[in-house]
């Protein structure tokens, strides 16, 4: 499938890389289809590119790259919405932001993806252990930030 992007021009994306958010992503409820685009060989970061809007894309990553014990308390109804029986079978991503020279992750708004059918849902957690701007790493640094105690 060919999609237009503002960052990479026109891309041919394998249908297996398409993810559907029935409810959209916070702030973008009308955008449902996204393509997961790898940023580079061996990189843990991806672009989540809107299929319909060339100018809408998010950098995402697996939060466990930075916080190994990160747990998402997924409710049964959230699993049912994406036809998933077991939360352990889900792929979890967080949206990454750049604040000055620091990359942060929205650990309170994880993206839960059923890898079998590529349906997804963004959750809104009330767990105060994490924030919407959890420090991940300094730009240009291979070292990760320590989790705040």
N, C-alpha and C positions, 0 to 999 in steps of 0.2 A: 504494500500500500504506500502510495506517495503522499507525504505530508510536507507542508511548508513550515519553515521555522525562521525566526528572525536571527538566530545565532548561527545556524549551519546551512541556510538555504533550503533547498528541496532535498528531502531524504526519502529513501526507499526503506520502509520499516516492515519487518516481518510481522505478520498478524499475531504471532505468538508473543510479541512484545507489547501488545495493546492491553491496557487495563481499563476497566469500566468502574467508575464511581457513580452509583445510582443517584446518590444525594449530592454529588459534586464534592469539591474541597472547600473548606471554610473561606468565605469571601467570593467564591466562584461557583455558586450552586447550579448555574446553567451549563457548566462545562463538565461533561461526563466521561469523555474518552481521552485517554492519555497514552503516549508511547513511552516506554522505558528505554532510554538511550544510554549506553555505556560511555563514560567519559574518556576512557583509555584502558588499554590492556593492563589487567591487574589492579585497577583502581577500584576502591570501594564506594566511589561516588558515581551517581547516575543523574541524568536529566530526566525529569518527568514532564514531557512536552505535551501540551494540549494538541489534540488532533485538529480541532476546529479553529483555534486561534494561534497564529504563528508567533505572536508576541507574549504568549503565556507559557512559562516553563518554570519548574522548581528544581533546585539541586536537592537530591535526597541521598540518604545513606542508611545502612543498618546501624542502629544505635549501639548494638552490642560490640561494634568495633571500638567504641570508646568507653562504654560502661558495660562490662561483661555480665553483670547481674541484673541488667535492666529487664523488668517484667511489666507486661501490659495486662492489667486486670480486665479481660474481655468478658462482657456479659453474654449470656446465651442468646439474647435477642440480636446482639450485634453479629454473632456468628451466623445466625439463621439468615440474616439479611444478605450475606454473601455465600450462602449454601455451604457453610463449613461446620463440621461436627466437632473438631478438636482444634483448640487455639494453638497447639504445638505444631500443627501443619501449616500455619500461616507464615507468610513473610512479613516482617515488620520493617518499615522505613520511617524516618523522621525527615521533615523538611529542614534544610540547612540554610542559614543566613550568614552573611558577612557583616560584622560590626567592627569597623576600623580594620585592624589586622587579625581579628579573631573570628573563627568560624564557630557558630553556635547551632544547636539543634533544638527543634521544638519537641521536647520530650513529653509535653502535656497534650500534644495533638498528633499521636502516631497514626500512620497509615497502615491498616491491616489488610493484607492481600491474600486471597485464596489462590494459591499457585496453580491449582488444577483448572479452574474456570476463569481466572484472571479478573474476578469481581473484587471490589475493594470498598473500604469504608474508612473515613477518618474519624477517629474517636476524640472525645474531649474528656481528659482525665481530671479528676479533682485532687489527685495525689500530690501533695506539696513537697515531696522529696525532690521533684524535678521541676524545671521551669520551662517557659517557652523559649528561653535563650540559654540553654545549658551549654557551657563552654566545651568545645570539642578540641580545637587545636589552633595554633597561630598559623597564619598564612605563610607558606614557605618553610614551615617547620615539620619535621617528621615526628617530633615528640608530641604526644597528646597531653592535654591538660588533666590534672588530677581532679577527681570528683570531689566536690565540696562536701564537707562533713556536716 
